[in-house]
Amino acid sequence: MAEPEKDALSGRETTGHEWDGLKELNTPLPRWWLWVLYATIVWAVAYTVVYPAWPTLSGYTKGMIDYSSRGELAKNLAAVKQSRSSWINRFEESSVSEIAADNDLLTYAMAGGRAVFAENCAPCHAAAGSGSVGYPSLADDDWLWGGKVDDIYTSIRYGIRSDHDDARVSDMPAFGADELLNAQQVADVTAHVMSLSGGSAANAAGATVFEDECAACHGEDGTGNRELGAPNLADAIWLNGSGVDAVNAQVKNPKHGVMPAWVDRLDDVSVKQVSVYVHSLGGGQ
Protein backbone atom coordinates (compact mmCIF):
# COMPACT_ATOMS: atom_id res chain seq x y z
CA MET A 1 0.00 0.00 0.00
CA ALA A 2 1.39 3.39 -1.04
CA GLU A 3 2.31 5.92 1.57
CA PRO A 4 -0.13 8.91 1.78
CA GLU A 5 1.20 11.92 -0.04
CA LYS A 6 2.15 14.89 2.11
CA ASP A 7 1.72 18.52 1.26
CA ALA A 8 5.13 20.14 0.83
CA LEU A 9 4.07 23.47 2.36
CA SER A 10 2.12 22.34 5.47
CA GLY A 11 3.55 18.87 5.93
CA ARG A 12 0.03 17.43 6.30
CA GLU A 13 -1.16 14.31 4.53
CA THR A 14 -3.48 14.83 1.57
CA THR A 15 -6.56 12.91 0.54
CA GLY A 16 -5.23 12.45 -2.97
CA HIS A 17 -7.80 14.84 -4.42
CA GLU A 18 -6.50 17.69 -6.53
CA TRP A 19 -8.23 20.47 -8.51
CA ASP A 20 -6.31 22.87 -10.69
CA GLY A 21 -3.17 22.25 -8.69
CA LEU A 22 -4.91 22.63 -5.30
CA LYS A 23 -4.57 19.58 -3.07
CA GLU A 24 -7.12 18.69 -0.37
CA LEU A 25 -5.52 18.23 3.04
CA ASN A 26 -6.64 15.35 5.21
CA THR A 27 -7.87 17.23 8.30
CA PRO A 28 -10.54 15.10 10.02
CA LEU A 29 -12.83 16.59 12.65
CA PRO A 30 -11.74 16.22 16.28
CA ARG A 31 -12.96 13.00 17.89
CA TRP A 32 -14.68 14.84 20.74
CA TRP A 33 -16.63 16.94 18.22
CA LEU A 34 -17.81 13.82 16.41
CA TRP A 35 -18.96 12.20 19.66
CA VAL A 36 -20.97 15.33 20.53
CA LEU A 37 -22.55 15.24 17.06
CA TYR A 38 -23.49 11.57 17.45
CA ALA A 39 -24.93 12.26 20.90
CA THR A 40 -27.13 15.06 19.60
CA ILE A 41 -28.42 12.81 16.82
CA VAL A 42 -29.33 10.12 19.34
CA TRP A 43 -30.96 12.76 21.57
CA ALA A 44 -33.00 14.16 18.65
CA VAL A 45 -34.27 10.70 17.66
CA ALA A 46 -35.19 9.89 21.25
CA TYR A 47 -36.94 13.26 21.63
CA THR A 48 -39.14 12.66 18.58
CA VAL A 49 -40.13 9.30 20.04
CA VAL A 50 -40.95 10.60 23.53
CA TYR A 51 -42.50 13.99 22.67
CA PRO A 52 -44.93 15.17 19.96
CA ALA A 53 -42.88 15.82 16.86
CA TRP A 54 -43.91 14.77 13.36
CA PRO A 55 -46.88 16.23 11.49
CA THR A 56 -49.36 13.82 9.94
CA LEU A 57 -52.28 14.26 7.56
CA SER A 58 -54.74 14.53 10.45
CA GLY A 59 -52.60 15.98 13.23
CA TYR A 60 -49.23 15.01 14.65
CA THR A 61 -47.47 12.18 16.48
CA LYS A 62 -48.35 12.31 20.19
CA GLY A 63 -45.14 10.81 21.56
CA MET A 64 -44.76 8.20 24.29
CA ILE A 65 -45.78 10.55 27.12
CA ASP A 66 -48.56 12.31 25.15
CA TYR A 67 -47.32 15.75 26.24
CA SER A 68 -49.15 18.91 25.14
CA SER A 69 -47.97 22.44 25.86
CA ARG A 70 -51.54 23.67 25.44
CA GLY A 71 -52.73 21.05 27.87
CA GLU A 72 -50.03 22.09 30.31
CA LEU A 73 -51.10 25.72 29.97
CA ALA A 74 -54.72 24.79 30.56
CA LYS A 75 -53.73 22.96 33.76
CA ASN A 76 -51.71 25.94 34.98
CA LEU A 77 -54.53 28.37 34.24
CA ALA A 78 -56.99 26.10 36.02
CA ALA A 79 -54.69 26.02 39.05
CA VAL A 80 -54.41 29.81 39.06
CA LYS A 81 -58.18 30.16 38.72
CA GLN A 82 -58.69 27.75 41.60
CA SER A 83 -56.30 29.73 43.79
CA ARG A 84 -58.27 32.89 43.03
CA SER A 85 -61.71 31.35 43.30
CA SER A 86 -62.55 32.85 46.69
CA TRP A 87 -61.74 36.34 45.40
CA ILE A 88 -63.45 35.77 42.08
CA ASN A 89 -66.63 34.67 43.83
CA ARG A 90 -66.65 37.85 45.89
CA PHE A 91 -66.24 39.96 42.75
CA GLU A 92 -69.00 38.09 40.95
CA GLU A 93 -71.38 38.61 43.86
CA SER A 94 -70.55 42.33 44.35
CA SER A 95 -71.51 45.38 42.32
CA VAL A 96 -68.81 47.82 41.25
CA SER A 97 -69.94 50.33 43.86
CA GLU A 98 -69.68 47.64 46.56
CA ILE A 99 -66.22 46.71 45.31
CA ALA A 100 -65.09 50.34 45.45
CA ALA A 101 -66.33 50.60 49.04
CA ASP A 102 -64.56 47.41 50.23
CA ASN A 103 -60.87 48.01 51.00
CA ASP A 104 -59.83 44.41 50.35
CA LEU A 105 -61.71 44.11 47.07
CA LEU A 106 -60.60 47.59 46.05
CA THR A 107 -56.94 46.69 46.47
CA TYR A 108 -57.38 43.51 44.43
CA ALA A 109 -59.43 45.36 41.79
CA MET A 110 -56.82 48.08 41.39
CA ALA A 111 -54.08 45.54 40.66
CA GLY A 112 -56.21 43.54 38.24
CA GLY A 113 -57.75 46.63 36.65
CA ARG A 114 -54.34 48.18 36.00
CA ALA A 115 -53.28 45.08 34.07
CA VAL A 116 -56.53 44.94 32.09
CA PHE A 117 -56.28 48.65 31.29
CA ALA A 118 -52.67 48.40 30.11
CA GLU A 119 -53.49 45.51 27.80
CA ASN A 120 -56.84 46.66 26.39
CA CYS A 121 -57.43 50.38 26.98
CA ALA A 122 -54.07 52.15 26.99
CA PRO A 123 -53.54 51.92 23.19
CA CYS A 124 -56.39 54.42 22.76
CA HIS A 125 -56.65 56.25 26.09
CA ALA A 126 -52.87 56.32 26.82
CA ALA A 127 -51.08 54.65 29.72
CA ALA A 128 -52.25 57.16 32.35
CA GLY A 129 -55.71 57.59 30.82
CA SER A 130 -54.84 61.06 29.52
CA GLY A 131 -56.37 60.35 26.12
CA SER A 132 -55.63 62.15 22.84
CA VAL A 133 -57.54 63.80 20.01
CA GLY A 134 -60.57 61.61 19.34
CA TYR A 135 -59.99 59.51 22.48
CA PRO A 136 -61.37 61.00 25.70
CA SER A 137 -59.26 61.60 28.78
CA LEU A 138 -60.24 59.38 31.68
CA ALA A 139 -58.22 61.39 34.18
CA ASP A 140 -60.28 64.59 34.22
CA ASP A 141 -63.80 65.35 35.42
CA ASP A 142 -65.37 65.63 31.97
CA TRP A 143 -67.65 62.65 31.35
CA LEU A 144 -70.08 62.28 28.47
CA TRP A 145 -72.13 59.60 30.22
CA GLY A 146 -71.34 60.23 33.88
CA GLY A 147 -68.28 59.61 36.01
CA LYS A 148 -69.69 57.49 38.83
CA VAL A 149 -68.25 54.01 39.02
CA ASP A 150 -71.58 52.45 37.95
CA ASP A 151 -71.73 54.80 34.94
CA ILE A 152 -68.20 53.86 33.94
CA TYR A 153 -69.00 50.16 34.32
CA THR A 154 -71.99 50.49 31.98
CA SER A 155 -69.94 52.38 29.37
CA ILE A 156 -67.15 49.80 29.42
CA ARG A 157 -69.43 46.80 29.54
CA TYR A 158 -71.67 47.74 26.61
CA GLY A 159 -69.48 50.21 24.72
CA ILE A 160 -70.17 53.45 22.90
CA ARG A 161 -71.89 53.15 19.52
CA SER A 162 -70.84 49.50 19.48
CA ASP A 163 -72.85 46.71 17.93
CA HIS A 164 -74.25 45.69 21.33
CA ASP A 165 -77.97 46.21 21.85
CA ASP A 166 -77.36 48.05 25.14
CA ALA A 167 -74.55 50.27 23.85
CA ARG A 168 -74.64 53.96 24.68
CA VAL A 169 -75.51 55.92 21.54
CA SER A 170 -75.56 59.63 20.77
CA ASP A 171 -75.37 61.04 17.26
CA MET A 172 -74.96 64.70 16.50
CA PRO A 173 -76.53 65.79 13.20
CA ALA A 174 -74.24 66.82 10.37
CA PHE A 175 -75.56 70.37 10.23
CA GLY A 176 -73.35 71.41 7.33
CA ALA A 177 -72.94 68.19 5.35
CA ASP A 178 -76.70 67.52 5.42
CA GLU A 179 -77.48 71.20 4.73
CA LEU A 180 -79.47 71.63 7.92
CA LEU A 181 -77.63 74.93 8.33
CA ASN A 182 -75.99 77.14 5.75
CA ALA A 183 -72.32 78.11 5.91
CA GLN A 184 -73.04 81.42 7.65
CA GLN A 185 -75.17 79.77 10.30
CA VAL A 186 -72.46 77.18 10.92
CA ALA A 187 -69.91 79.97 11.33
CA ASP A 188 -72.24 81.90 13.67
CA VAL A 189 -73.03 78.93 15.93
CA THR A 190 -69.32 78.01 15.98
CA ALA A 191 -68.51 81.49 17.25
CA HIS A 192 -71.22 81.17 19.90
CA VAL A 193 -69.92 77.78 21.05
CA MET A 194 -66.42 79.21 21.32
CA SER A 195 -67.76 82.12 23.39
CA LEU A 196 -69.22 79.71 25.96
CA SER A 197 -65.71 78.95 27.21
CA GLY A 198 -64.29 82.42 26.57
CA GLY A 199 -62.72 81.54 23.24
CA SER A 200 -64.40 84.33 21.28
CA ALA A 201 -66.79 87.23 21.63
CA ALA A 202 -70.53 86.66 21.95
CA ASN A 203 -72.41 86.14 18.70
CA ALA A 204 -76.11 87.01 18.78
CA ALA A 205 -76.95 85.22 15.53
CA GLY A 206 -75.07 82.15 16.71
CA ALA A 207 -76.89 82.21 20.03
CA THR A 208 -80.20 82.06 18.15
CA VAL A 209 -79.04 79.11 16.05
CA PHE A 210 -77.75 77.40 19.16
CA GLU A 211 -81.06 77.85 20.96
CA ASP A 212 -82.99 76.45 17.99
CA GLU A 213 -80.73 73.55 17.04
CA CYS A 214 -78.35 72.67 19.88
CA ALA A 215 -79.80 73.58 23.27
CA ALA A 216 -82.15 70.57 23.33
CA CYS A 217 -79.15 68.28 23.82
CA HIS A 218 -76.37 70.53 25.12
CA GLY A 219 -78.53 72.69 27.39
CA GLU A 220 -79.26 76.39 27.10
CA ASP A 221 -75.95 77.23 28.75
CA GLY A 222 -74.05 74.58 26.78
CA THR A 223 -73.06 72.55 29.84
CA GLY A 224 -74.23 69.30 28.25
CA ASN A 225 -76.50 66.43 29.22
CA ARG A 226 -74.97 63.17 30.44
CA GLU A 227 -78.21 61.25 29.97
CA LEU A 228 -77.91 61.93 26.25
CA GLY A 229 -74.13 61.78 26.04
CA ALA A 230 -74.08 65.42 24.94
CA PRO A 231 -70.73 66.99 25.88
CA ASN A 232 -70.20 70.13 27.92
CA LEU A 233 -69.30 72.94 25.51
CA ALA A 234 -68.50 75.50 28.18
CA ASP A 235 -65.47 73.93 29.87
CA ALA A 236 -62.87 74.31 27.08
CA ILE A 237 -62.32 70.53 27.00
CA TRP A 238 -62.54 69.30 23.42
CA LEU A 239 -62.56 65.71 22.23
CA ASN A 240 -61.87 66.24 18.54
CA GLY A 241 -59.58 69.23 18.67
CA SER A 242 -59.83 72.78 19.96
CA GLY A 243 -60.03 76.06 18.08
CA VAL A 244 -62.48 77.59 15.65
CA ASP A 245 -61.59 75.30 12.73
CA ALA A 246 -61.98 72.10 14.77
CA VAL A 247 -65.32 73.17 16.25
CA ASN A 248 -66.55 74.37 12.86
CA ALA A 249 -65.64 71.01 11.30
CA GLN A 250 -67.48 69.17 14.06
CA VAL A 251 -70.63 71.23 13.49
CA LYS A 252 -70.46 70.68 9.74
CA ASN A 253 -69.80 66.95 9.74
CA PRO A 254 -69.24 65.54 13.25
CA LYS A 255 -66.97 62.63 14.07
CA HIS A 256 -68.54 59.85 16.10
CA GLY A 257 -66.11 57.61 17.95
CA VAL A 258 -66.73 53.97 18.74
CA MET A 259 -65.69 51.97 21.79
CA PRO A 260 -66.27 48.20 21.68
CA ALA A 261 -68.53 46.37 24.09
CA TRP A 262 -66.07 44.68 26.41
CA VAL A 263 -68.73 42.32 27.77
CA ASP A 264 -68.03 40.15 24.72
CA ARG A 265 -64.24 40.35 25.13
CA LEU A 266 -63.59 40.29 28.87
CA ASP A 267 -65.22 38.37 31.69
CA ASP A 268 -67.41 40.35 34.08
CA VAL A 269 -64.81 40.30 36.86
CA SER A 270 -62.26 41.95 34.56
CA VAL A 271 -64.81 44.56 33.47
CA LYS A 272 -65.56 45.37 37.11
CA GLN A 273 -61.88 45.63 37.99
CA VAL A 274 -61.01 47.94 35.10
CA SER A 275 -64.09 50.06 35.86
CA VAL A 276 -62.87 50.60 39.41
CA TYR A 277 -59.39 51.35 38.13
CA VAL A 278 -60.62 53.93 35.59
CA HIS A 279 -62.73 55.53 38.32
CA SER A 280 -59.55 55.95 40.38
CA LEU A 281 -57.54 57.70 37.66
CA GLY A 282 -58.58 61.11 38.90
CA GLY A 283 -61.77 61.96 37.13
CA GLY A 284 -64.20 59.60 38.81
CA GLN A 285 -67.06 61.04 40.80
HUURGI-V53586 format. One record per residue. N is the residue number from 1. RES is the residue in one letter. PHI is phi in whole degrees, 0 to 359 (NA if undefined). D_LAST is the distance of its C-alpha to the last C-alpha in Angstrom with 1 decimal. Layout:
n & res & phi & d_last
N & RES & PHI & D_LAST
N & RES & PHI & D_LAST
//
This chain:
n & res & phi & d_last
1 & M & NA & 99.4
2 & A & 287 & 98.8
3 & E & 291 & 96.9
4 & P & 299 & 93.4
5 & E & 288 & 93.5
6 & K & 250 & 91.7
7 & D & 286 & 90.0
8 & A & 294 & 92.1
9 & L & 279 & 89.2
10 & S & 264 & 86.8
11 & G & 79 & 89.3
12 & R & 274 & 87.1
13 & E & 290 & 88.6
14 & T & 253 & 87.8
15 & T & 272 & 87.2
16 & G & 93 & 90.0
17 & H & 271 & 87.7
18 & E & 214 & 88.3
19 & W & 229 & 86.8
20 & D & 50 & 88.3
21 & G & 87 & 89.6
22 & L & 264 & 86.4
23 & K & 259 & 86.9
24 & E & 275 & 84.2
25 & L & 281 & 83.9
26 & N & 272 & 83.7
27 & T & 237 & 80.5
28 & P & 295 & 79.1
29 & L & 295 & 75.6
30 & P & 299 & 75.3
31 & R & 299 & 75.9
32 & W & 297 & 72.7
33 & W & 293 & 70.7
34 & L & 295 & 72.5
35 & W & 296 & 71.7
36 & V & 297 & 68.0
37 & L & 299 & 68.1
38 & Y & 297 & 69.9
39 & A & 295 & 67.5
40 & T & 292 & 64.5
41 & I & 295 & 66.3
42 & V & 299 & 66.9
43 & W & 298 & 63.3
44 & A & 297 & 62.0
45 & V & 296 & 64.4
46 & A & 297 & 63.4
47 & Y & 297 & 59.7
48 & T & 292 & 60.1
49 & V & 279 & 61.9
50 & V & 278 & 59.4
51 & Y & 251 & 56.1
52 & P & 302 & 55.0
53 & A & 212 & 56.6
54 & W & 266 & 58.6
55 & P & 288 & 57.2
56 & T & 234 & 59.1
57 & L & 295 & 59.3
58 & S & 245 & 56.9
59 & G & 167 & 54.8
60 & Y & 197 & 55.9
61 & T & 290 & 58.0
62 & K & 277 & 56.1
63 & G & 82 & 58.1
64 & M & 295 & 59.7
65 & I & 261 & 56.5
66 & D & 53 & 54.4
67 & Y & 281 & 51.5
68 & S & 219 & 48.4
69 & S & 295 & 45.6
70 & R & 293 & 43.3
71 & G & 295 & 44.4
72 & E & 295 & 43.8
73 & L & 296 & 40.2
74 & A & 299 & 39.6
75 & K & 295 & 41.0
76 & N & 295 & 38.8
77 & L & 295 & 35.6
78 & A & 296 & 36.7
79 & A & 294 & 37.2
80 & V & 296 & 33.7
81 & K & 298 & 32.2
82 & Q & 296 & 34.3
83 & S & 293 & 33.2
84 & R & 261 & 29.6
85 & S & 303 & 30.3
86 & S & 295 & 29.2
87 & W & 288 & 25.7
88 & I & 300 & 25.6
89 & N & 299 & 26.5
90 & R & 294 & 23.7
91 & F & 294 & 21.2
92 & E & 296 & 23.0
93 & E & 271 & 23.0
94 & S & 247 & 19.4
95 & S & 280 & 16.4
96 & V & 295 & 13.3
97 & S & 292 & 11.5
98 & E & 291 & 14.8
99 & I & 296 & 15.1
100 & A & 296 & 11.8
101 & A & 268 & 13.3
102 & D & 257 & 16.8
103 & N & 301 & 17.7
104 & D & 294 & 20.5
105 & L & 294 & 18.8
106 & L & 297 & 15.8
107 & T & 298 & 18.5
108 & Y & 294 & 20.4
109 & A & 294 & 17.5
110 & M & 296 & 16.5
111 & A & 293 & 20.2
112 & G & 292 & 20.7
113 & G & 295 & 17.7
114 & R & 298 & 18.7
115 & A & 293 & 22.1
116 & V & 297 & 21.1
117 & F & 297 & 19.0
118 & A & 299 & 21.9
119 & E & 277 & 24.4
120 & N & 244 & 22.8
121 & C & 250 & 19.9
122 & A & 301 & 20.9
123 & P & 304 & 24.0
124 & C & 259 & 22.0
125 & H & 268 & 18.6
126 & A & 76 & 20.5
127 & A & 301 & 20.5
128 & A & 262 & 17.5
129 & G & 76 & 15.5
130 & S & 281 & 16.6
131 & G & 69 & 18.2
132 & S & 198 & 21.3
133 & V & 301 & 23.0
134 & G & 91 & 22.4
135 & Y & 233 & 19.7
136 & P & 295 & 16.1
137 & S & 287 & 14.3
138 & L & 255 & 11.5
139 & A & 248 & 11.1
140 & D & 244 & 10.1
141 & D & 252 & 7.6
142 & D & 252 & 10.1
143 & W & 238 & 9.6
144 & L & 290 & 12.8
145 & W & 241 & 11.8
146 & G & 103 & 8.2
147 & G & 251 & 5.1
148 & K & 286 & 4.8
149 & V & 299 & 7.4
150 & D & 290 & 10.1
151 & D & 296 & 9.7
152 & I & 296 & 10.0
153 & Y & 300 & 12.8
154 & T & 296 & 14.6
155 & S & 298 & 14.6
156 & I & 290 & 16.0
157 & R & 297 & 18.3
158 & Y & 256 & 20.0
159 & G & 84 & 19.5
160 & I & 243 & 19.7
161 & R & 53 & 23.2
162 & S & 276 & 24.5
163 & D & 271 & 27.6
164 & H & 279 & 25.8
165 & D & 298 & 26.4
166 & D & 260 & 22.8
167 & A & 296 & 21.4
168 & R & 284 & 19.2
169 & V & 224 & 21.6
170 & S & 213 & 21.8
171 & D & 235 & 25.0
172 & M & 273 & 25.8
173 & P & 298 & 29.6
174 & A & 273 & 31.8
175 & F & 298 & 33.1
176 & G & 272 & 35.6
177 & A & 298 & 36.6
178 & D & 266 & 37.2
179 & E & 58 & 38.9
180 & L & 285 & 36.7
181 & L & 229 & 36.9
182 & N & 276 & 39.6
183 & A & 300 & 39.2
184 & Q & 292 & 39.4
185 & Q & 294 & 36.7
186 & V & 297 & 34.4
187 & A & 296 & 35.1
188 & D & 294 & 34.6
189 & V & 290 & 31.2
190 & T & 298 & 30.1
191 & A & 298 & 31.2
192 & H & 294 & 29.3
193 & V & 299 & 26.0
194 & M & 297 & 26.6
195 & S & 291 & 27.3
196 & L & 297 & 23.9
197 & S & 249 & 22.5
198 & G & 81 & 25.8
199 & G & 274 & 27.3
200 & S & 199 & 30.5
201 & A & 285 & 32.5
202 & A & 298 & 32.0
203 & N & 227 & 33.9
204 & A & 297 & 35.2
205 & A & 296 & 36.3
206 & G & 294 & 33.0
207 & A & 297 & 31.2
208 & T & 293 & 33.6
209 & V & 297 & 32.9
210 & F & 299 & 29.2
211 & E & 297 & 29.5
212 & D & 283 & 31.8
213 & E & 249 & 30.1
214 & C & 244 & 26.5
215 & A & 297 & 25.0
216 & A & 300 & 25.0
217 & C & 259 & 22.1
218 & H & 273 & 20.5
219 & G & 86 & 21.1
220 & E & 298 & 23.9
221 & D & 265 & 22.0
222 & G & 76 & 20.7
223 & T & 275 & 17.0
224 & G & 87 & 16.6
225 & N & 213 & 15.9
226 & R & 289 & 13.2
227 & E & 292 & 15.5
228 & L & 258 & 18.2
229 & G & 74 & 16.4
230 & A & 273 & 17.9
231 & P & 290 & 16.5
232 & N & 287 & 16.1
233 & L & 259 & 19.5
234 & A & 249 & 19.2
235 & D & 249 & 17.0
236 & A & 62 & 19.5
237 & I & 252 & 17.4
238 & W & 241 & 19.8
239 & L & 279 & 19.7
240 & N & 250 & 23.4
241 & G & 107 & 24.8
242 & S & 259 & 25.0
243 & G & 98 & 28.1
244 & V & 301 & 30.4
245 & D & 297 & 32.0
246 & A & 293 & 28.7
247 & V & 292 & 27.4
248 & N & 301 & 31.0
249 & A & 295 & 31.2
250 & Q & 290 & 28.0
251 & V & 291 & 29.4
252 & K & 296 & 32.7
253 & N & 213 & 31.7
254 & P & 294 & 28.0
255 & K & 271 & 26.8
256 & H & 236 & 24.8
257 & G & 286 & 23.1
258 & V & 229 & 23.2
259 & M & 242 & 21.1
260 & P & 293 & 23.0
261 & A & 277 & 22.3
262 & W & 282 & 21.8
263 & V & 297 & 22.9
264 & D & 269 & 26.4
265 & R & 241 & 26.1
266 & L & 235 & 24.2
267 & D & 287 & 24.5
268 & D & 296 & 21.8
269 & V & 297 & 21.2
270 & S & 295 & 20.7
271 & V & 297 & 18.2
272 & K & 295 & 16.2
273 & Q & 296 & 16.5
274 & V & 288 & 15.5
275 & S & 295 & 12.4
276 & V & 295 & 11.3
277 & Y & 294 & 12.6
278 & V & 299 & 10.9
279 & H & 300 & 7.4
280 & S & 274 & 9.1
281 & L & 293 & 10.6
282 & G & 134 & 8.7
283 & G & 252 & 6.5
284 & G & 292 & 3.8
285 & Q & 249 & 0.0
//
